[in-house]
Amino acid sequence: MLPEHAEAAVARALAQLAERQLTQVEILSALNAELAALDPPAPAISASAFNRFSLRFSAQARRLREAREAAAAIAERMEDMPEGDVGLMVGETIKALLNDLMLDRVVDGGSLSMADLRAAAETVQRLESARKTSHDVQARARDHVMRRAAQAVETAVAEGRIEPEAARRAREIMGFA
């Protein structure tokens, strides 16, 4: 475990790992040089410990990049979606952002508490509940509009304003033939 006054050096090494411009050996060498130059000096990090950490960091960073790419793709698709599908995409985007936030915490050396996980689970549950409510409201509104349209067709036929064949075709088109 490194002392607190070594955090800036570790943060620079993490940034260099994320940039993927230098090799692990170069980054470790620079990190150990910085640690030795601190007052008081911090202990050097072994190549095997740095490699293990780099592998974990790399995997987490990759997942983070994938989550961000997925969120960007979702945002692009949202522009072309019908209104009813936007709620679903917003929910999926928020789930991806939650994942992003949790990975950021872990990558930064933190950990997730049970309270963090409970809050994330509650957020997802609320999103799903809101999406279902929205879907149900839209379905009821569509049903109401369709019933009113059917009544209007029946009234128009009864009043002789449209022919029965036209009414049959209208019912077929509206899906209640």
NUKOLDREN-974990 format. One record per residue (C-alpha): residue number from 1; residue in three letters; z, x, y. Coordinates in steps of 0.1 Angstrom, whole numbers, always signed. Example, Ala and Ser with C-alpha at 12.3 -4.5 7.8 and 13.67 -1.06 7.14 Angstrom:
<pts>
<pt><pos>1</pos><code>ALA</code><Z>+78</Z><X>+123</X><Y>-45</Y></pt>
<pt><pos>2</pos><code>SER</code><Z>+71</Z><X>+137</X><Y>-11</Y></pt>
</pts>
This chain:
<pts>
<pt><pos>1</pos><code>MET</code><Z>+0</Z><X>+0</X><Y>+0</Y></pt>
<pt><pos>2</pos><code>LEU</code><Z>-10</Z><X>+14</X><Y>+34</Y></pt>
<pt><pos>3</pos><code>PRO</code><Z>+13</Z><X>+13</X><Y>+64</Y></pt>
<pt><pos>4</pos><code>GLU</code><Z>+5</Z><X>-12</X><Y>+93</Y></pt>
<pt><pos>5</pos><code>HIS</code><Z>-7</Z><X>+15</X><Y>+116</Y></pt>
<pt><pos>6</pos><code>ALA</code><Z>-36</Z><X>+21</X><Y>+91</Y></pt>
<pt><pos>7</pos><code>GLU</code><Z>-50</Z><X>-14</X><Y>+95</Y></pt>
<pt><pos>8</pos><code>ALA</code><Z>-76</Z><X>-4</X><Y>+121</Y></pt>
<pt><pos>9</pos><code>ALA</code><Z>-90</Z><X>+23</X><Y>+98</Y></pt>
<pt><pos>10</pos><code>VAL</code><Z>-91</Z><X>-1</X><Y>+69</Y></pt>
<pt><pos>11</pos><code>ALA</code><Z>-109</Z><X>-27</X><Y>+90</Y></pt>
<pt><pos>12</pos><code>ARG</code><Z>-135</Z><X>-2</X><Y>+100</Y></pt>
<pt><pos>13</pos><code>ALA</code><Z>-141</Z><X>+7</X><Y>+63</Y></pt>
<pt><pos>14</pos><code>LEU</code><Z>-144</Z><X>-30</X><Y>+54</Y></pt>
<pt><pos>15</pos><code>ALA</code><Z>-169</Z><X>-34</X><Y>+82</Y></pt>
<pt><pos>16</pos><code>GLN</code><Z>-189</Z><X>-5</X><Y>+69</Y></pt>
<pt><pos>17</pos><code>LEU</code><Z>-188</Z><X>-19</X><Y>+34</Y></pt>
<pt><pos>18</pos><code>ALA</code><Z>-201</Z><X>-52</X><Y>+47</Y></pt>
<pt><pos>19</pos><code>GLU</code><Z>-229</Z><X>-35</X><Y>+66</Y></pt>
<pt><pos>20</pos><code>ARG</code><Z>-241</Z><X>-17</X><Y>+34</Y></pt>
<pt><pos>21</pos><code>GLN</code><Z>-256</Z><X>+12</X><Y>+54</Y></pt>
<pt><pos>22</pos><code>LEU</code><Z>-234</Z><X>+40</X><Y>+40</Y></pt>
<pt><pos>23</pos><code>THR</code><Z>-224</Z><X>+48</X><Y>+5</Y></pt>
<pt><pos>24</pos><code>GLN</code><Z>-189</Z><X>+42</X><Y>-9</Y></pt>
<pt><pos>25</pos><code>VAL</code><Z>-184</Z><X>+80</X><Y>-10</Y></pt>
<pt><pos>26</pos><code>GLU</code><Z>-192</Z><X>+83</X><Y>+27</Y></pt>
<pt><pos>27</pos><code>ILE</code><Z>-171</Z><X>+54</X><Y>+37</Y></pt>
<pt><pos>28</pos><code>LEU</code><Z>-141</Z><X>+66</X><Y>+16</Y></pt>
<pt><pos>29</pos><code>SER</code><Z>-144</Z><X>+101</X><Y>+30</Y></pt>
<pt><pos>30</pos><code>ALA</code><Z>-144</Z><X>+88</X><Y>+66</Y></pt>
<pt><pos>31</pos><code>LEU</code><Z>-115</Z><X>+64</X><Y>+58</Y></pt>
<pt><pos>32</pos><code>ASN</code><Z>-94</Z><X>+92</X><Y>+43</Y></pt>
<pt><pos>33</pos><code>ALA</code><Z>-101</Z><X>+114</X><Y>+73</Y></pt>
<pt><pos>34</pos><code>GLU</code><Z>-89</Z><X>+87</X><Y>+96</Y></pt>
<pt><pos>35</pos><code>LEU</code><Z>-58</Z><X>+81</X><Y>+75</Y></pt>
<pt><pos>36</pos><code>ALA</code><Z>-50</Z><X>+118</X><Y>+76</Y></pt>
<pt><pos>37</pos><code>ALA</code><Z>-54</Z><X>+119</X><Y>+114</Y></pt>
<pt><pos>38</pos><code>LEU</code><Z>-29</Z><X>+90</X><Y>+120</Y></pt>
<pt><pos>39</pos><code>ASP</code><Z>+5</Z><X>+98</X><Y>+133</Y></pt>
<pt><pos>40</pos><code>PRO</code><Z>+23</Z><X>+97</X><Y>+109</Y></pt>
<pt><pos>41</pos><code>PRO</code><Z>-5</Z><X>+104</X><Y>+84</Y></pt>
<pt><pos>42</pos><code>ALA</code><Z>-12</Z><X>+77</X><Y>+58</Y></pt>
<pt><pos>43</pos><code>PRO</code><Z>-17</Z><X>+86</X><Y>+22</Y></pt>
<pt><pos>44</pos><code>ALA</code><Z>-53</Z><X>+91</X><Y>+10</Y></pt>
<pt><pos>45</pos><code>ILE</code><Z>-70</Z><X>+65</X><Y>-11</Y></pt>
<pt><pos>46</pos><code>SER</code><Z>-83</Z><X>+75</X><Y>-45</Y></pt>
<pt><pos>47</pos><code>ALA</code><Z>-119</Z><X>+71</X><Y>-54</Y></pt>
<pt><pos>48</pos><code>SER</code><Z>-111</Z><X>+48</X><Y>-83</Y></pt>
<pt><pos>49</pos><code>ALA</code><Z>-89</Z><X>+25</X><Y>-62</Y></pt>
<pt><pos>50</pos><code>PHE</code><Z>-115</Z><X>+24</X><Y>-35</Y></pt>
<pt><pos>51</pos><code>ASN</code><Z>-142</Z><X>+16</X><Y>-60</Y></pt>
<pt><pos>52</pos><code>ARG</code><Z>-122</Z><X>-12</X><Y>-76</Y></pt>
<pt><pos>53</pos><code>PHE</code><Z>-115</Z><X>-26</X><Y>-41</Y></pt>
<pt><pos>54</pos><code>SER</code><Z>-152</Z><X>-22</X><Y>-31</Y></pt>
<pt><pos>55</pos><code>LEU</code><Z>-164</Z><X>-41</X><Y>-62</Y></pt>
<pt><pos>56</pos><code>ARG</code><Z>-140</Z><X>-70</X><Y>-55</Y></pt>
<pt><pos>57</pos><code>PHE</code><Z>-149</Z><X>-70</X><Y>-18</Y></pt>
<pt><pos>58</pos><code>SER</code><Z>-186</Z><X>-69</X><Y>-26</Y></pt>
<pt><pos>59</pos><code>ALA</code><Z>-184</Z><X>-99</X><Y>-49</Y></pt>
<pt><pos>60</pos><code>GLN</code><Z>-164</Z><X>-119</X><Y>-24</Y></pt>
<pt><pos>61</pos><code>ALA</code><Z>-188</Z><X>-109</X><Y>+4</Y></pt>
<pt><pos>62</pos><code>ARG</code><Z>-218</Z><X>-119</X><Y>-17</Y></pt>
<pt><pos>63</pos><code>ARG</code><Z>-202</Z><X>-153</X><Y>-23</Y></pt>
<pt><pos>64</pos><code>LEU</code><Z>-195</Z><X>-156</X><Y>+14</Y></pt>
<pt><pos>65</pos><code>ARG</code><Z>-231</Z><X>-148</X><Y>+22</Y></pt>
<pt><pos>66</pos><code>GLU</code><Z>-243</Z><X>-174</X><Y>-3</Y></pt>
<pt><pos>67</pos><code>ALA</code><Z>-220</Z><X>-200</X><Y>+11</Y></pt>
<pt><pos>68</pos><code>ARG</code><Z>-233</Z><X>-193</X><Y>+46</Y></pt>
<pt><pos>69</pos><code>GLU</code><Z>-269</Z><X>-194</X><Y>+35</Y></pt>
<pt><pos>70</pos><code>ALA</code><Z>-262</Z><X>-227</X><Y>+17</Y></pt>
<pt><pos>71</pos><code>ALA</code><Z>-246</Z><X>-241</X><Y>+49</Y></pt>
<pt><pos>72</pos><code>ALA</code><Z>-276</Z><X>-230</X><Y>+69</Y></pt>
<pt><pos>73</pos><code>ALA</code><Z>-300</Z><X>-246</X><Y>+45</Y></pt>
<pt><pos>74</pos><code>ILE</code><Z>-281</Z><X>-278</X><Y>+45</Y></pt>
<pt><pos>75</pos><code>ALA</code><Z>-281</Z><X>-278</X><Y>+83</Y></pt>
<pt><pos>76</pos><code>GLU</code><Z>-319</Z><X>-274</X><Y>+83</Y></pt>
<pt><pos>77</pos><code>ARG</code><Z>-323</Z><X>-303</X><Y>+58</Y></pt>
<pt><pos>78</pos><code>MET</code><Z>-300</Z><X>-325</X><Y>+78</Y></pt>
<pt><pos>79</pos><code>GLU</code><Z>-325</Z><X>-327</X><Y>+107</Y></pt>
<pt><pos>80</pos><code>ASP</code><Z>-351</Z><X>-343</X><Y>+84</Y></pt>
<pt><pos>81</pos><code>MET</code><Z>-327</Z><X>-367</X><Y>+65</Y></pt>
<pt><pos>82</pos><code>PRO</code><Z>-324</Z><X>-404</X><Y>+68</Y></pt>
<pt><pos>83</pos><code>GLU</code><Z>-292</Z><X>-414</X><Y>+85</Y></pt>
<pt><pos>84</pos><code>GLY</code><Z>-273</Z><X>-425</X><Y>+54</Y></pt>
<pt><pos>85</pos><code>ASP</code><Z>-278</Z><X>-390</X><Y>+38</Y></pt>
<pt><pos>86</pos><code>VAL</code><Z>-264</Z><X>-372</X><Y>+68</Y></pt>
<pt><pos>87</pos><code>GLY</code><Z>-228</Z><X>-381</X><Y>+59</Y></pt>
<pt><pos>88</pos><code>LEU</code><Z>-233</Z><X>-366</X><Y>+25</Y></pt>
<pt><pos>89</pos><code>MET</code><Z>-247</Z><X>-334</X><Y>+39</Y></pt>
<pt><pos>90</pos><code>VAL</code><Z>-219</Z><X>-332</X><Y>+65</Y></pt>
<pt><pos>91</pos><code>GLY</code><Z>-194</Z><X>-335</X><Y>+36</Y></pt>
<pt><pos>92</pos><code>GLU</code><Z>-211</Z><X>-308</X><Y>+16</Y></pt>
<pt><pos>93</pos><code>THR</code><Z>-213</Z><X>-286</X><Y>+47</Y></pt>
<pt><pos>94</pos><code>ILE</code><Z>-176</Z><X>-290</X><Y>+54</Y></pt>
<pt><pos>95</pos><code>LYS</code><Z>-169</Z><X>-281</X><Y>+17</Y></pt>
<pt><pos>96</pos><code>ALA</code><Z>-189</Z><X>-250</X><Y>+21</Y></pt>
<pt><pos>97</pos><code>LEU</code><Z>-171</Z><X>-241</X><Y>+53</Y></pt>
<pt><pos>98</pos><code>LEU</code><Z>-137</Z><X>-246</X><Y>+36</Y></pt>
<pt><pos>99</pos><code>ASN</code><Z>-149</Z><X>-222</X><Y>+9</Y></pt>
<pt><pos>100</pos><code>ASP</code><Z>-160</Z><X>-198</X><Y>+36</Y></pt>
<pt><pos>101</pos><code>LEU</code><Z>-126</Z><X>-199</X><Y>+53</Y></pt>
<pt><pos>102</pos><code>MET</code><Z>-108</Z><X>-193</X><Y>+20</Y></pt>
<pt><pos>103</pos><code>LEU</code><Z>-130</Z><X>-164</X><Y>+11</Y></pt>
<pt><pos>104</pos><code>ASP</code><Z>-125</Z><X>-149</X><Y>+46</Y></pt>
<pt><pos>105</pos><code>ARG</code><Z>-88</Z><X>-150</X><Y>+41</Y></pt>
<pt><pos>106</pos><code>VAL</code><Z>-90</Z><X>-133</X><Y>+7</Y></pt>
<pt><pos>107</pos><code>VAL</code><Z>-115</Z><X>-107</X><Y>+20</Y></pt>
<pt><pos>108</pos><code>ASP</code><Z>-93</Z><X>-99</X><Y>+49</Y></pt>
<pt><pos>109</pos><code>GLY</code><Z>-66</Z><X>-90</X><Y>+24</Y></pt>
<pt><pos>110</pos><code>GLY</code><Z>-46</Z><X>-122</X><Y>+26</Y></pt>
<pt><pos>111</pos><code>SER</code><Z>-40</Z><X>-147</X><Y>-1</Y></pt>
<pt><pos>112</pos><code>LEU</code><Z>-41</Z><X>-185</X><Y>-4</Y></pt>
<pt><pos>113</pos><code>SER</code><Z>-9</Z><X>-203</X><Y>-7</Y></pt>
<pt><pos>114</pos><code>MET</code><Z>-4</Z><X>-236</X><Y>-25</Y></pt>
<pt><pos>115</pos><code>ALA</code><Z>-2</Z><X>-253</X><Y>+9</Y></pt>
<pt><pos>116</pos><code>ASP</code><Z>-36</Z><X>-239</X><Y>+18</Y></pt>
<pt><pos>117</pos><code>LEU</code><Z>-51</Z><X>-251</X><Y>-15</Y></pt>
<pt><pos>118</pos><code>ARG</code><Z>-34</Z><X>-285</X><Y>-11</Y></pt>
<pt><pos>119</pos><code>ALA</code><Z>-48</Z><X>-288</X><Y>+25</Y></pt>
<pt><pos>120</pos><code>ALA</code><Z>-83</Z><X>-280</X><Y>+13</Y></pt>
<pt><pos>121</pos><code>ALA</code><Z>-80</Z><X>-305</X><Y>-16</Y></pt>
<pt><pos>122</pos><code>GLU</code><Z>-68</Z><X>-332</X><Y>+8</Y></pt>
<pt><pos>123</pos><code>THR</code><Z>-96</Z><X>-325</X><Y>+32</Y></pt>
<pt><pos>124</pos><code>VAL</code><Z>-122</Z><X>-328</X><Y>+4</Y></pt>
<pt><pos>125</pos><code>GLN</code><Z>-105</Z><X>-360</X><Y>-8</Y></pt>
<pt><pos>126</pos><code>ARG</code><Z>-106</Z><X>-375</X><Y>+27</Y></pt>
<pt><pos>127</pos><code>LEU</code><Z>-143</Z><X>-365</X><Y>+31</Y></pt>
<pt><pos>128</pos><code>GLU</code><Z>-152</Z><X>-382</X><Y>-2</Y></pt>
<pt><pos>129</pos><code>SER</code><Z>-132</Z><X>-413</X><Y>+8</Y></pt>
<pt><pos>130</pos><code>ALA</code><Z>-150</Z><X>-414</X><Y>+42</Y></pt>
<pt><pos>131</pos><code>ARG</code><Z>-184</Z><X>-410</X><Y>+26</Y></pt>
<pt><pos>132</pos><code>LYS</code><Z>-177</Z><X>-438</X><Y>+1</Y></pt>
<pt><pos>133</pos><code>THR</code><Z>-164</Z><X>-461</X><Y>+29</Y></pt>
<pt><pos>134</pos><code>SER</code><Z>-196</Z><X>-453</X><Y>+49</Y></pt>
<pt><pos>135</pos><code>HIS</code><Z>-218</Z><X>-459</X><Y>+19</Y></pt>
<pt><pos>136</pos><code>ASP</code><Z>-200</Z><X>-493</X><Y>+12</Y></pt>
<pt><pos>137</pos><code>VAL</code><Z>-203</Z><X>-504</X><Y>+48</Y></pt>
<pt><pos>138</pos><code>GLN</code><Z>-240</Z><X>-495</X><Y>+48</Y></pt>
<pt><pos>139</pos><code>ALA</code><Z>-246</Z><X>-514</X><Y>+16</Y></pt>
<pt><pos>140</pos><code>ARG</code><Z>-228</Z><X>-545</X><Y>+29</Y></pt>
<pt><pos>141</pos><code>ALA</code><Z>-248</Z><X>-544</X><Y>+61</Y></pt>
<pt><pos>142</pos><code>ARG</code><Z>-281</Z><X>-541</X><Y>+41</Y></pt>
<pt><pos>143</pos><code>ASP</code><Z>-270</Z><X>-570</X><Y>+19</Y></pt>
<pt><pos>144</pos><code>HIS</code><Z>-262</Z><X>-591</X><Y>+49</Y></pt>
<pt><pos>145</pos><code>VAL</code><Z>-295</Z><X>-583</X><Y>+66</Y></pt>
<pt><pos>146</pos><code>MET</code><Z>-314</Z><X>-591</X><Y>+33</Y></pt>
<pt><pos>147</pos><code>ARG</code><Z>-296</Z><X>-624</X><Y>+29</Y></pt>
<pt><pos>148</pos><code>ARG</code><Z>-304</Z><X>-634</X><Y>+65</Y></pt>
<pt><pos>149</pos><code>ALA</code><Z>-340</Z><X>-624</X><Y>+60</Y></pt>
<pt><pos>150</pos><code>ALA</code><Z>-342</Z><X>-645</X><Y>+28</Y></pt>
<pt><pos>151</pos><code>GLN</code><Z>-326</Z><X>-675</X><Y>+47</Y></pt>
<pt><pos>152</pos><code>ALA</code><Z>-352</Z><X>-670</X><Y>+75</Y></pt>
<pt><pos>153</pos><code>VAL</code><Z>-380</Z><X>-670</X><Y>+50</Y></pt>
<pt><pos>154</pos><code>GLU</code><Z>-367</Z><X>-702</X><Y>+33</Y></pt>
<pt><pos>155</pos><code>THR</code><Z>-362</Z><X>-719</X><Y>+67</Y></pt>
<pt><pos>156</pos><code>ALA</code><Z>-398</Z><X>-709</X><Y>+77</Y></pt>
<pt><pos>157</pos><code>VAL</code><Z>-412</Z><X>-724</X><Y>+45</Y></pt>
<pt><pos>158</pos><code>ALA</code><Z>-391</Z><X>-756</X><Y>+49</Y></pt>
<pt><pos>159</pos><code>GLU</code><Z>-404</Z><X>-760</X><Y>+85</Y></pt>
<pt><pos>160</pos><code>GLY</code><Z>-440</Z><X>-753</X><Y>+74</Y></pt>
<pt><pos>161</pos><code>ARG</code><Z>-443</Z><X>-722</X><Y>+96</Y></pt>
<pt><pos>162</pos><code>ILE</code><Z>-454</Z><X>-700</X><Y>+66</Y></pt>
<pt><pos>163</pos><code>GLU</code><Z>-472</Z><X>-707</X><Y>+34</Y></pt>
<pt><pos>164</pos><code>PRO</code><Z>-452</Z><X>-706</X><Y>+1</Y></pt>
<pt><pos>165</pos><code>GLU</code><Z>-475</Z><X>-678</X><Y>-12</Y></pt>
<pt><pos>166</pos><code>ALA</code><Z>-466</Z><X>-657</X><Y>+19</Y></pt>
<pt><pos>167</pos><code>ALA</code><Z>-429</Z><X>-665</X><Y>+14</Y></pt>
<pt><pos>168</pos><code>ARG</code><Z>-432</Z><X>-654</X><Y>-23</Y></pt>
<pt><pos>169</pos><code>ARG</code><Z>-448</Z><X>-620</X><Y>-12</Y></pt>
<pt><pos>170</pos><code>ALA</code><Z>-421</Z><X>-616</X><Y>+15</Y></pt>
<pt><pos>171</pos><code>ARG</code><Z>-394</Z><X>-621</X><Y>-11</Y></pt>
<pt><pos>172</pos><code>GLU</code><Z>-411</Z><X>-597</X><Y>-35</Y></pt>
<pt><pos>173</pos><code>ILE</code><Z>-413</Z><X>-570</X><Y>-8</Y></pt>
<pt><pos>174</pos><code>MET</code><Z>-377</Z><X>-575</X><Y>+2</Y></pt>
<pt><pos>175</pos><code>GLY</code><Z>-367</Z><X>-572</X><Y>-34</Y></pt>
<pt><pos>176</pos><code>PHE</code><Z>-354</Z><X>-606</X><Y>-42</Y></pt>
<pt><pos>177</pos><code>ALA</code><Z>-384</Z><X>-623</X><Y>-57</Y></pt>
</pts>
